[in-house]
């Protein structure tokens, strides 16, 4: 054999040895009870940091999503509710922007920090069911799940549920195992946090209740103090918010009834099917990549099913795995089935917080074997894909701008409008702009981008956020905004005639230039209503 043929073989051998050493190191760290938390926390921090950079690149030329601006506006005051939703997402945004500047990148950092915390909680949850190695594999699968990366760009109550719902399931598994007063107390607090994020959490609470009733060990759990203490603590913790609900005449339910009521049966059926298809499609990437990593043999030969073995696996807590399977089955099947049976609107985004248990449900199958190399392969796949997206993200943003620069609200120059209106108010009244009267897709971005962060008053909206009122707006003065060409324009103008008749009218046109070209020109009818004279 020639020297030329020996050297490549030796190089390949060294590469294989390096890969095996890396795989062994990663598996050892992931399996170490003392060091695993640092590994998972570091992984979550790196994931959040990289995807914050990616999102900053991808969203170049765009304003932040209306939901993010809305959460920021809520966080200006710590109330017990904000009209449409319970208060926790507003509280979190309020706390965040007291520490970070009010800039676009900080909103993406908030979203990714939320998801990073969700990854760590999901790992703690997984440890109740599987061993440390499998638990880390679950975390990497979640990091590949689009909800935890590019689909998670907008911070809102749905995204925050990827913290509170895993925390709720973790507290349930703890209570189911320990059956103590303390574990029941923690479960009640977790349930309250979930409900204070969004009432949709009732779906997960109901699934947990059904799992507890169906589980073969239900009598041991139900005879313990844990579930009853949890119910009591949950009710007590929700009392302040329940009082607020009564005081505002249950406006969040008015909002839900008016916005999400449909009578077209075919449309409801199609929405339910779209909900199922959307979430299955999002889950396909992490499931397929994990399957390939688990099934592929250690050497380059035809894949086999050697990752599957017979018999029970001691690394899986079968009782807790059954809880996970039951909960995930209920939240996967229940909402679309209920939407069809009861003819209720269901939105695809509502599935965002309900499928985080799928990777754990799959990895908790006892017959599944998780090798060191499989863990390394999936982690390497995550890193390569993430870095690849980071590298090409400016090109993706430029392409998207070229295709959609004249479409969609995110490319309209709302931030420029906010700065212009703030200057108009300062020149006239030498004071901070207190209120903007506009529909949410305009008013909330103005609140975020104006240095004065005015409160938003939405025309004809019965579910007011509570941050201001029509009476307060008239006393302090406000700027009314109607977007020409918008389907709500005539309704907006009618409101302005009723409540801003004494205002100064003007027309402002805004346009943003980015990626070598102009965005859409938007014409705004603006009315400046002066403060009442004292």
Secondary structure, DSSP 8 states (H G I E B T S, - for coil): --HHHHHHHHHHHHHHHHHHHHHHHHHHHHH-TTTHHHHHHHHHHHHHHHHHHHHHHHTTT----HHHHHHHHHTTS--S--SSS-SHHHHHHHHHTTTS-SSHHHHHHHHHHHHHHHHHHHHHHHHTTB-HHHHHHHHHHHHHSGGGTGGG-S-SHHHHHHHHHHHHHHHHHHHHHH--HHHHHHHHHHHHHHHHH-GGGHHHHHHHHHHHHHSTTHHHHHTSSHHHHHHHHHHHHHHHHHHHHHHTTTHHHHHHHHHS----HHHHHHHHHHHHHHHHHHHHHHHHHHHHHHHS-SSSS---STTB-SS--TTB-HHHHHHHHHHHHHHHHHHHHHHHHHT----GGGGGGG-TTHHHHHHT-TTB---HHHHHHHHHHHHHHHHHHHHHHHHHHHHHHHHHTTSSGGGS-HHHHHHHHHHHHHHHHSS---EEES-HHHHHHHHHHSTT--EEE-TT-SS--SS--HHHHHHH-EEEEEETTSTTHHHHHHHHHHH-TTSEEEEEEE--EETTEE---EEEEEEEE-----
